């Protein structure tokens, strides 16, 4: 089960952002969240969660941190 800090670290690694970029409020990273970036995020999530994400179709449409959190919560993979 992921927590928010872990999710943010996964997204930063997937988008090749400097650690702390998302937390610091720097919004320049949003431009890197394109279709290739989204695919990278999904692959990293699937790796970290032992393949449990590959069958969650809703994740393909989750294009924000909050929407990814909601999808993971509804599949018992995210802890508040």
Secondary structure, 3 states (H helix, E strand, C coil): CECHHHHHHHHHHHCCCCCCCCCCCCHHHHHHCCHHHHHHHHHHHHHHCCCCCCCCHHHHHCCCHHHHHHHHHHCCCECC
